[in-house]
Amino acid sequence: MAASVAGAAPAPAASPTPLDRVVPAPASLAPGGSPYRITRGTHIRVDGSRETRGVGEYLAGILRPSTGYRLPVTAHGAGGIRLRLTKGPFGAEGYRLDSGRGGVTITAARPAGLFHGVQTLRQLLPAAVEKDSVQPGPWLVAGGTITDTPRYGWRGAMLDVSRHFFTVDQVKRYIDQLALYKINKLHLHLSDDQGWRIAVDSWPRLATYGGSTQVGGGPGGFYTKADYKEIVRYAASRYLEVVPEIDMPGHTNAALASYADLNCDGVAPPLYTGTEVGFSSLCAGKEITYDFVDDVIRELAALTPGRYLHIGGDEAHSTSHEDYVTFMDRVQPIVAKYGKTVVGWHQLTGATPAKGALAQYWGLDGTSAEEKARVVKAAQSGTGLILSPADRVYLDMKYTKDTPLGLSWAGYVEVRRSYDWDPGAYLPGVPAGAVRGVEAPLWTETIENSGHIEYMAFPRLPGVAELGWSPAAAHDWERYKVRLAAQAERWNVLGIDWYRSPQVSWGSAGR
């Protein structure tokens, strides 16, 4: 027995995660030198700013449970993990991560860059770092330098809380998952035919009555103003900006059911719990409609510190073209009056987008040439575009015909299809500067809980995040799928439900 033990091969030495395993792929990296090892003596060093200390405390909150180390956040000492704000070529969200035997330093010009650098650091540590109980380690960070800035300033995810309602805690859970992949916009679809989800003091029945149900007839729900402020605060702590959407003039049955005067005939329809679209419309010819819109936008803008307010504008099939143009000509100045920038679905380009407005394109590869041309013309005239092609990045599309959740009207969207396209070249004729970024919407006709959200978002969401963050030259499916597979163990540790796509070799993490 002793001889067999003596002759046994030694256990392989732990090796750190290579720098090139990060998702989204960094803009540039230079591996080399000795790794840094987090130990009981490691400190997290920050400068005197409140924001830097906040990022340091966030990092410590991730590392302490799994390492068992104190990891004090301090402005003193040397070595360890250092978070540093300084002038440099980082922009609003970029960072540099330097790692070596003596420590890890994350340098950025703005706190958002430090936060994104921390997400990279998380991925360079073993997946077990995400556990909430003490793990054996070792906690090694590969040596070298990552220098990173995003390709686009808009890297979004939309959550439809109208078809099915999601609680504040469920939204926070999704925010944490988005932050891991450097998503910086949370678009909340707050109203639709099936439910109105935000309290409006001047029109209280919108929430109490219009928010009382959901698809399938469940109890629904709505956010109080305090609830919404908490979502905004939590998102900001993860460096996400909340973009609220009130969809209009269509997708408005919950509002029409709540107030009869908003209907052209003065008769309120019943609440709606089905999934059809295009049958409802605010009355463009009544002045009360614009009083209503002014009140809603005024109250929502006051709760929203971000720059943008989304006014929907899609699938207004029961609104005449003339009424649609009249409505948008009246409503866009209201958004500006309350200090916000208009975002609308790309049907907004069928009217006249306001100066500075953004249009969110959700068409398909096969959308008509006429419709695409209208969007391209608007972009050439100064309207910025957010790209959300439904047959690429709608997270509610089924992966295959056998996917138990989701819809398939835009086709089946497997992981490779959601990743393998270039936002900068997607709509020929669009000036490069007009593309502001990408966004992955998740509509919730069939989505009822956090597990459902996660199964449809993962593993597609990280790919959309990479399209938004990484340089075009880094986009390569064969290399990406290897990096994606390396994320799976982290999802398992975090308790994320996810789809085991056969297009990716997941290894033991996929069992």
Secondary structure, DSSP 8 states (H G I E B T S, - for coil): -HHHHHHS----------GGG-SS--SEEEE-S--EEE-TT--EE--S-HHHHHHHHHHHHHHHHHH-----EES--SSEEEEEE--STTTTT-EEEEEETTEEEEEESSHHHHHHHHHHHHHHS-GGGG-SS-----EEE-SEEEEE--S-SEEEEEEE-SSS---HHHHHHHHHHHHTTT--EEEEE-EETTEE-B--TTSTHHHHTTTS--GGG-----B-HHHHHHHHHHHHHTT-EEEEE---SSS-HHHHHH-GGGSTTS-------S---S-----TT-HHHHHHHHHHHHHHHHH--SSEEE------TTS-HHHHHHHHHHHHHHHHHTT-EEEEEGGGGGS---TT-EEEE---TTS-HHHHHHHHHHHHTT-EEEE--HHHH-TTB-SSTT-SSSB-TT----HHHHHS--GGGSSTT--GGGEEEEEEEE--SS--SHHHHHHHHTTHHHHHHHHHHS-GGG--HHHHHHHHHTTHHHHHHHT------TTS--GGGG-
